[in-house]
Amino acid sequence: MNQFIYPFKELSLSDLGRVGGKNASLGELYKELVSKGINVPDGFAISAEAYWDVLDSNNIRDKLKSTLSELDTKGFKNLAEIGEKCRKLLGKAKLPTDLINQIIEAYQSLKSNYPDSLQLAVRSSATAEDLPEASFAGQQESYLNIESEQELLAACNACYASLFTNRAIKYREDNGFNHMDVALSIGVQKMVRSDLGSAGVCFSLDTETGFDKVVNITGAWGLGENVVKGTVSPDDFCLYKPAIKAGKKAILFKHLGQKEKTMTYAAKDENKKFTYKTKTINLKTAKEKQKQYVLTDTELEKLAKWTIQIEEHYQKPMDIEWAKDGINQQLYIVQARAETVHSLRSKFQFFDYKLKSKSKIIVEGRNVGGKIAAGKAKILQSPAEIDKLNEGEILVTNLTNPDWDPILKRAAAIVTNTGGRTSHAAIVARETGAVAVVGAHGATKLIKDGQEITVSCADGKKGTIYEGKLDWESTEIDTREIKLPQTEVMFILADPDQAFKLSFLPNNGVGLMRLEFVINNSIKVHPMALAHFKNLKDKKAKAEIEELTFAYPNKEDYFTEKLSQAVGTIAAAFYPKDVIVRMSDFKTNEYANLLGGKEFETEEQNPMIGWRGASRYYSEGYKDGFKLECESMRIVREEMGFTNVKLMIPFCRTLDEAKKVVDIMAKYGLKRGVNGLELYMMVEIPSNVILAEKFAEYFDGFSIGSNDLTQLTLGIDRDSEALQSMFDAENEAVKKLIKEAITSAKNTGTKIGLCGQAASDSSDFTYFLVKNGIDSISFNPDALIKGIKSINHAESMINQQIDAI
């Protein structure tokens, strides 16, 4: 009698040909990693040999081959017909007696280990699955909540038939696999009761950029199928691997998803007659559960630690499924496969897409692919409407699951109402190079059928759908061809969502990170309104803040967590390079626009030279808000371990003000010199230049802000349209001050750089800075490559002049 059953404890990766990629990996996990503290549910595999035995004992191998030979491999017009014929052949096939007996024996053996209750997950595992070059993710079916011998045998039949789903046939054709060379093994595994808990996916790298120093985790309430198939918009988390290993605070961001549905087991009375569709049911998630994260911080860190262990064991980036049992509250790893998109891409190729103009935003969601596409929107309800989608049109639908795979290549882009960045739809979109926006809630209602739209995935994690066809430009950069100059080249950066992607470009770190972007776009609340939340007089603002911060009983924690994670994300992306963070520099009119802001701000005639920068930090009207900023930076440096973060003070008018700010920062846990903390000052006021050598007693570095320095040197409001023709950083007076600032910095051994638009706009100005010995120049991301070339050219000219002397 042939051996068809293999317990997980007897399997390893070398058994891929015997039990398929999924089961070989499960065996490897169970055999090698359970002993290291990773929870993996036990089970067994039904071998691929059993599949061939089913074909031969039913005499259908040649019939399958003949049926598949009739497939239209050019237009796939008869794909549905061929698939149905193949599935019918296997659906009618009878399992051989030997196979049935071995399956029942293995089931009873597994059941004896769980006398109280045993539900099973029955999963397909193809012998060409989970390979480095092709994931085959979601091509075959899985069946959940299997509870008897009869149901198990029926599920096995269904798994065999699912080898010939339309999408699986098309996928094998696209990837060059011979249908009759691929067999199906079946994995039978103890079901984790995530129907009462939660489940989701982990990746051991950032799914959009391939940045490999992080773990990306997504999850939703109930069984994991909703996350994998993109039925819901899940919670999304990112953790920093080195921090996990060092025992530091590791969470870089937490995004609360809507988690619209919860997949659970159907009630018993709905299952009098066994059918797969009614074994599970998708219920609407209660509002209070939608507002809760599916994992605690401690659970996130445990999952990230396990992900790192699994990646290190497999020696490659991994795509992992996890589940939390709602009864025993334990986490489990239920599947692991090799990541198949970024791990195969060149680390030296950088693609940058940028819209030339923008129009009205229709809807936003989570991006996949980092590209831009435009075309006519086609709203479809199901894959059966395949003929309605023409080449180059944009597919708009509720969700994109594996059933859509055969038509994805026809679409210029995909927009879905639901789904997350680690859903099956997102994975396949990345594999095919498609542009996709998932979780764009209401897209099928807000976008009109036939409407011309532009789908942009070029702005961090956000995917945006604009009205009309917009123009864009794309740039392909081979980073091996770019040589960094001696003068340090740094980023001006505000958006943490861009950090991982930009870190792949040649750079020396971040010369200016503005906190205003994070406070305005992510936090949205005035710091003082959080520090004094209980005493707020504005009832409307208080209600809005309560709604926004519902997960934080202590409102100050909302601010410090959001800000520290945003700064930590950028610090992680560029570690160990310097990241110079400028403390907030809102003007009064800008602060007033934040939630609760009007209660703490005064109206000024000229906010540009009013109560801003350093003058706020020690004042009674803002020092409690500044305390929150300082606490956030203390968390970044001390608790998260990002000692590459340096802090910069803007608009520091006098020496007395410098002393006050340095003293109050020390009081708030940020003492200069402790744990290597360096403090910088913006040089943007003539007094900063005139007294630069004295300011150097309080600061470790300077950064010239060319815009404000030009404004205050020439007496021109930089926002005045009438005076724009006179606003020029290359004015002789401005350049004289810049030269003097550099000279003073050299005299005191203080590092000095420049962050401002001027260096991005003029190669002559860049030459002037380099010639005078500037240490670094910071550029906006879109000007970085041009800036590198400009500095290299300037240094070459200066060296030639030196050689000629």
N, C-alpha and C positions, 0 to 999 in steps of 0.2 A: 504494500500500500504506500502510495506517495505521501510525503509529509507536506501538508498544505498550510499548517498553522505554526507561527513562530511568536512566542511571547516577546514583548518589548525587551526584556532583560537579556535576550539572546541575540539581539540585532545591533548592527552598527552601520556607519556610513558605507562600509564596503559591501553591504547587502542591497544596494540600490537596484541592481538588476533583478533581484529576487522579490523585493517587496515595494519597489517604487521609492521616489525621493522623499515623500512625506513620511512614510513609515520607517524608512531607514534613518531619517533624522530623529523621529520620535524615539526609536530604539537607542540611538546614540545619546540623546538627552537623558533617557531613563537610566541607561547603563553607566554613563560616565559622570552625570552632574547631580543626580539625586543625592549621592553621598556627600556632595559639597554644599548641601543645604537648599538646593533648588527643588521646589515641589513640581513634580510631573505626574499626572494621573496614570495609573497602570493600565495595561491592555495587551492586545495581541494583533498580529497581522495575518491576513489570509493572503498567501503568496500569489505572485503573478502566474505561477505554474497552474494554479487552480483556475485562472481565467482561461488559459489555453485548453484545459481539461473540459471546461464548460462548453467551449466552442466545438471541440472535437466530439464530445459525447452526444452533442445535439446536431452534429454534422452541419454546422453553419459557417465554418471558417471560409470556405470557398464562396459561399453565398454573400458573405460580407465583402469579400474582395471584389466579387463581380459587381455588387451594388455600388461600391465606392469608385469603381472604374468608370461609372457613368456620370460622375460629378463634373459639372461645368467649372473648370479651374480658372477660367478667365473672368467671367462675369458673375459666377456663383448663383445663377438664376434659379437653379434647381436644388440649392443647398437644403432648403427646408424639406423638400420631398425625399432627398437621399437620406438625410438625418432621420426622418421618421421611419423609413424602411429599415434602417440599421437598428434603431431602438426597438422596433417591433420584433425583429429577429431575436434579440437578446431578452426582451420582455417575456417572450413565450418559452424561452429556454428553461429547462429543468436542471436544478443543481444535482450533480451526481451524488449517489448515496454515501460514498466514502467522504466526500466533502461536507455533506450535511452532518454526518456523525462527528467529524473532527471539529466543526464549528460549534456544535452543541456541547461537546466535551470541554472545549476551551472556555465557552461562556459559563458553564457550570463551575469550572475551576476558578474563574475570576469572581463569580458570584459568591463563592465560599469565603472570599476575603472580605466581603462587604455584606454580612448577614442581615443588617437592618434594611438597607435599600440599595438598589443598583439601577441607575439609568445609564444608557449607553449613547455615545456619539459614534456614528458609523460613517467613516470618511473614505472617499476615493483617493487612491494614490497611484498615479500613472508612472510607468517605468521611465518616462521622458519628462518627469515633473521635477520642479525645484532645482533645475540645473542652473549653473552660473549664467549661461547665455539665454535662457528662457525660463520664466517662472511657472508658466501654465496655471497661474493663480486663478482659482474660481472656474476653471474650465469644466471640471466634473462636479458632481453633487455630493453633499453631506446630508445625513439624516440624523435628527436629534430626538432625545427622549424615547429611545427604544427600550422596551421593558419586558420583552418575552422572547422565547425561542422563535415563535412564529413571526414576530415583528422583525427580529434580527435577520432571519432568512429572506424575508421579503425585501428588507433594506439592501441586502447583498445583491439580489437580482436588480434592484433599481440602480445601484452603484455601477454594475456592469453595463447597463443600458446607457448610463450617463457618459460613458466614454465616447458616445456618439451624439452628444448634444450638438446642435448646429454650430455653436461658438467653438466647441472643442475641435470639430472637423476643420473649421476655417483656420483656427489657430495653428493646427499642425501643418496645414497647407502653407500658411504664411511663414512658418519657421523651418520648413523643409524636412519635416518628419514623415516617414512612410507610415500610413495608418496601420498596416499589418505588422509593423515592427514594434508597435507600442502596446503593452499589456497593462492590465489594471489589477493592482493589489488593493485590498480593503483593510483599513485600520479600524479596529473595534476598541474603543477607549472608555474608561469610566467617565461619565458625564459630570463635570463640575456644576454645582447648582448655582450657576451665574444667573439663572432666571430669577433668583431671589437676591442677586447681587449685581455685579457689573462685569463687563468684558471689553476687550479691545485689542489694539495692536501696538507693538513697540518696534521702532527701527533704531539701529545702532549708528545712525547718521541723520543729518537733516535731510528730509525727503525732497526738498526743492533745490538745494545747492550742492549736496554731497559733502558738506562740512562734517568731518568725521570725529569731532571732539565732543559731540553731544548725543544724547538719546532722546528720540522723539516718541512720545506716548500719546495715544488717543484712546478714548473710551466712552461708553454709554451704559445706561442701566439695562439690565437683562442680558439675554444671550448675545454673543458676539456677532451674529449674522448681520445685525443692523449696521454695525460699523464696517464690517468687511464688504457688504454689498452696497453701502452708501445710502441706506434708507433713512438715516438720521444725520444731523450735524453734531458730531461728538465733541466732548471736551478735548482740548489739545494742550499738551505739556511739553516742555523742553528742559532737559537737565544736562549739566556740564560734567563730563566724565572725570576729568582730573579732580574736581571737587568731591565727587563720590568717593574716589580712591583715597583722598586726603581727609575724609570725614568732615568736610566743610559743607555749608549750606549750598545746595547744588541747583536749585530750581531757577531757571532763567526766565521762563514765562509760563503763565497759566491762562488759557483762553476758555471761557465758559461757553460750551455749545448749547444748543437748544434741546438736544436729546428728545425730539418730538415723540418718539415711540419707544415702548419697552417690550421686547420680545420675551414671552414667557411660555410655559407649558399650557396647553389648552385644558379646560376642565374635563374630568373623566367622562361625564355624560355626553360630551361632544364627540367622544371617540368610541362609540359602540361598535362601529365598523372602522377598522384601521385604515386610515388614509394619511399620506404624508403631509398634506396641506393642513390638516387639523391637529397634527401632533403639537404644533406650536401656534401661538396667536400673538399678533402685534397689538398692544393696547396703547392708548394715548397716555403719555407720561403726565403725572400730576404736576401742577405748576410749581409746588414747593420742591419737588424732586428736580425739576428742570433748573432750579436756581441753586442746586447743590452740586459741588464737584463729585465725581464718582470715586475719587481716590483721595485719601489724606496725604499730606506731605510725607509722612513716614512711609506710606505704601508706595508712593512715587519713587522714593529713594531706594526702597527694596527692589522694585521692578527694574530700576536703572542699574542697580548693582548686578542683578541677575543677567540683564542684557549684556553688560560688559563681560561677565564671566562666560556667557555663551559665545560672544564674539571672539574672545580670546581663545576659547576651546576650538572653535571652527576655523580660526585664523582668516576671517573674512567678514565684511559687513553683513548684518543679519536682519531679516524680517520675521518678527516673532508675534504669536498670538498669546494673549494672557486672559485669565478669567479669575474672578473673585467669587468664592462660594458664599452665598448669603446665609448659609446655616452655620458653618464653622468659622466664617469670616477670614478664611485663609486664601492667599493668592496662589495661582498655579500657572505654569507655562504649558500650553496645550499644543503648540506647534512651533517649529523654527525652520526657516528656509533661508537660502542665500539671497541677499538683495541683488537685483539684476539690472538696475538702471545706472546709478552713479558709480558703482564699483567697476563698471566696464568703460567708463568715459575717461578721456584724457584729462589729467589734472592741469594741463597747461593751456587748454583751450577755454577762452572766456568769451561768452556771447552777451552782448549788451543791446537791449531794445529800448527805444525812447520815442514817445509820441512827439510829433512836431507841434501839435495843437490839441486842445481838449474841447469837448462839448458838454452838453447836459448829461449828468449821470442818471442812468435808468435804474440800475441796481448794482449792489456789490456783494461779494462773497469771498471765498478762500481760493487763492490761485494755485494752478498746477502748470508747470512748464516754463514759466518765466518769459514767455514770448507774447506777441501781439498778432491778432488776426482780425479781419473785417469781412463782412459779407451779408447776405440776406438771411434773416432769422427764419427757421422752420420749426414750428412747435409740433412735436410728435408726442403721442400718448403711450405708444408701445413699439417694440421692434417690428411688429407686424406691418407697420406703416413705412417700412424701409424704402418703398418705391417713391414716396413723397419727397425724399431728401435727395437733392441734386449735388453733384460734385462741387465743392467749394462753398456750400451753404453752412450756416451755423446751426447745429442741433440744439434745441432748447426743450428740455423735458423735466419731469419731476425728479427722476433719478437715473443714473447710468450704471447698470449692473452688467454682469458678464453676457447677458443675452444680447446686448448692443454691440458686442465686439466685432461681429462681421461687417458692421457698417461704419465703425468709427473712422476708418481711413478716408471715408468719403467726405467727412465733415471738416470744414476749415477750423472749427472750434466747437467746444461742447459747453453748455451752460445748464446746470441742474439746480433745482430748488433745494435739494438736500445733499448730504454727504460731507465727508471730511477729507483732509489731505492724505490720509492713509487708507482710505476706502479702496476697494478693488478697482472701482472706476478710475480713481486717481492713479493707481499703480499702472493700469493698462494704458492710460493716457500718456504717462511718462515713457512707457516702453515704446509706444508708437510715435512719440514726438509730438503729440497733439497739444493744442492749447485748451485749457479747461478752467472753468470757474465753478466750484462746487459750493453747496450751501448758500446759494444766492436766493434767499427766501423771497418767494413771490415772483420769481423770474417769468414763469409761464403766464402770469397775469399782467405783469408790467411791460413785458416785451410783446409786441404785436407780430402776428404771423406775417411774414413777408417784409418786415421792417428792416431797413439797412442799419446795421450796428457795428461797433468796434469792440472787440474783447481784448482788454489789456491785462496781462499778468506780469507786467514789468515793474510793479511797485511793491516790493517786499512780499509779504504774505497776503496782501489784499488783491483781489481780482475785481476789475471794474468793467462794467458794460456801459459804453457811451452811445448816444444817438448818432446815427450817420456813419459814413465811411471816413475815417480820419487817416492822415498820412503819418508814417513813422519811419525811423531809420534804424538799421541794425548794423552792429559792428562785431566782427570776429577778431579776437586778439589772441595771438600766441605769446603767452607771457615769457617764454624762453628767449624771445627776440628783444625784450625790453631790458635795458641796463639801467639800474638805479644810479644817479649821480652821487657825488660826495655830499652835497647839500641834501639834508634829509627832506624827503617828500612825504607829506602826511595828508590825511583826509580832514575836510570839514564835514562833520556828520551829525545828523539829528535823529534819523529814523532807525531804530534798532532792527527793524525788519530787513534792512538792506545790508546789515553788517556781515553776515556769513558769506553772502555772495561777493561783496567787495573785498573781503579778506584775501581772495585768490589773486587779486591784482598786486603787482609789485608796489610796496609801500613801506614806510618806516613807522606806521602807527596812525593815531588820530591826534591831530594838533588842536582840534576844537570840537568838542561834543556839546551841543546846546541842550540844556535841560528844558527849555521852553516848549520844544516840540512834544516831549513826552507829557509834560504837565497839561498842555493844551489838548492833545489828541487822545491820550490814554487815561489820564487822571481826571481832567475836566473840572476839577473843583479847586477853588481858592484854598491854599494851605491854611490860612487863618480860619476859614469856615470849618475845616476839619479839626483844627486845634481847639476851637471854641464852639463845637457843634451844638452842645446842649443849650447854649445861650443865644443861638441865632434868632433874630427877630423876624426875618423874612420867611414866613411859613411855606410859601410856594417853593422857594429855593431849598428849604430844609426837607421838604417832601421829596424833591427830585434827588437830593443828595442821599437820602435814606434809601431810595429805590436803587441808586447806582452802587451803593456801598452795603447792600443788605447782608453780604457774607462776612462783614467785619463789624462786630459789636463795638470794638474800639476804632473809631473813625481814623485816628492817626495811623493805625496799622495799614489801612488801605493805601494811604499815601506812601509810606515807607516801603511797603512790599512792591507796589507798582513801580516806583522810581528806582529802587535798588535792583529789581529784576531787569529793567530796561537798560540801565547803565551796565549791569553785569553781563548782559547779552553782548554789548559792544566790546566790553573788556575781554570777554571770553573769545570773541572772534579774532582779536588781534594779539592776545597774550603770547609772549611776554613783552610785546612792544608797548610803548607809552600810549596811554589814552588820557588826554588832558580834558577834564570835564569842567566846563564853565558853570559856576553856580548861577542861579536864575537871574535873568536880566530883562524881565518884563518891565514895561512902562506902566504908569498908573491906569491909563486907558485900556491897556491890554489885560492887566490883572482884573479890572472891573468886569470884563466880559466872561470871566470864569464863574462857575456856579457859586453863589454866595459872595461874590467879589465886591459888589456895590456897597456892601455893609462895611467894608474895610478900606475902601479907596476914596481919595478926594479927587475932585476935578481940577486939572492943571491946564494952564494956557499953553504951555509948551512941555509936554511930557518927555520929549527927547532929551531935555537937559534938566529934568525935574527929579522926582523921588524915584531913583532907580539904582540898580547895582548895589555897591557896598553900603551906601547910606541907609538902605533898608535893614541890613542884617543885624545891626545893634540897636535899632529904634524900637520903642515900645509898640509901634503900630505893625511891626512885622517879625520881631525876633522869635516869636513862637513858631512862625512859619519857617523861618530860617533854621530853627532847631530841627524841624522835620527833614529839611534838606540835608543837614549835617548827619542826622541819624541814618538816613538812607545811605550816605557815602561811607559812614562807619561800617554799616552792614556789608557793603560791597568790598571794602578793604579787609576788614577783620573777620567777618563771619563767612564771606564767600571766598576770601583769599586772593582777591585781585589787587595785589600791591602794585601792579602796573598803572593803576589809576592815580593821576595827579589832579589836584584841584586848583581852579583858576578863579580869581576874583575880578569881576568886571567893574568898570566905572568907579575906580577908587581915586577920589579927588585929592586927598591930602595925606601927609605922613601920619597925622593923628588918627585919621580914619583907617589907615593900614594897620596901625597898632591895635585899634579897637576890634577890627575884624579878626586878626590873627589870635587875639586873646579870647574872643568869644567862641571861635572854632575850637580852640584848645579846651575850653570849658565844656563844649558839646562832644568831646571825645576825638577831636581831630587835631592833635598837637603836632606841629611841624617837627619833622625829624624822627618822630616815634614810628617804628615799623617802616622806616624809609619814606614817610610821607613828605612829599614836596609840594609847596604852594607856589602858584604862578600868579602873575598879575597882568591884566590886559593893559597895554600901552595905547591909550586912545584919547587922552586928554593932554594938551600941551604941558600941564604941570607934571605929568608922568615922565615926560622927556627931560624937562628942565631939572627935575630932582631925581633922575633915574638912579644915580649912584647911591642916594639915600634910601630910595624905595627898595634897592637890592638888599638892604639890611633885613628886610621883612620877608622877601620872596626869593625863591630859588630859580625862577625863570620868568621871562617876559614874553608876551605875544602881542605883536603890533596889530591893532584893529584898524585897518586902513580906512574903512568907511567913516567911523566916528572921528578918527584923527583928522581926516580931510574936512569933515563937517565943522569941527571946532577950530581948526586952523584958519579956514577961509570964511567962517561965519555963515555957512550955507546949510539950511535945513535940507538934509539929504532926501527927504520925502517931497520937497517942493518941485513940482513940474516946471514952474517958470524959471527956475535957476539950474536945471539939470545940465545945461550946456557949459556951465562954469564949474560944475562939480567934477574935479579931476585930481586923483591921487598922485598924478605925475606933475602936479604943480610944483614949481621950484621950492616954495615955502614948505610944502608937505614933505618933499623929498629931503630937504635939509633937516627937518625934525627926525625923520626916519634914520638918516645917516648918523645923526647925533645920538639917537637911542641905541643904535648898534654899537657905536664907539664906547658909550658909557657901559654897556653890558660887557663888552670885551675887557674894559678896565677893571671890572669887579668880578670877572669870571662867571658871569651869569648867562645861562643859555637864553637865546632870543630867537624867536621865529616871527613869521607874519601869517595871519589868517585874514583874508579879505579878498574881494572880487578883483582887485587891481592886477594881481599876479596872474590871474586866469585870463585877463583881457589883453595884456600887453607883454610881448616878448622883450621889449626895451626895458620895461619896468622890472622884469625878472632879471635881466642882465645887471641892472643897477643894484638890485638886492644882493646878488651873488658876488658882484665885484666888491661890495662893501662888507662882505663876510657874514651875511645872515646864516644862522645855523640850520634853519628849517623853513620851508614854505608849505602852507596847507592849502589844498585845493578842494573845491566841490567835486563830487565823484565824476560828473560829466566832463570835467576839465583836467582830470588827473593825468591821463596819457599825454595830452598836449603839453601839460606842465612839465612832465618828465623830459620830454623832447626839448622843450625850451630851456630848462636848466642845463641839460647835457650840452646844448649848443653854446650857452653862455660860458660854462666851465671850459669848453674846448677853446673858445675865443680868448679867454683870459690866460689859459696855459700857453697858447701860441704867442700872446703878447709878452709873457714872462720869458719864453724861450728866445724871443727876438732881442731881448735886452742884453 
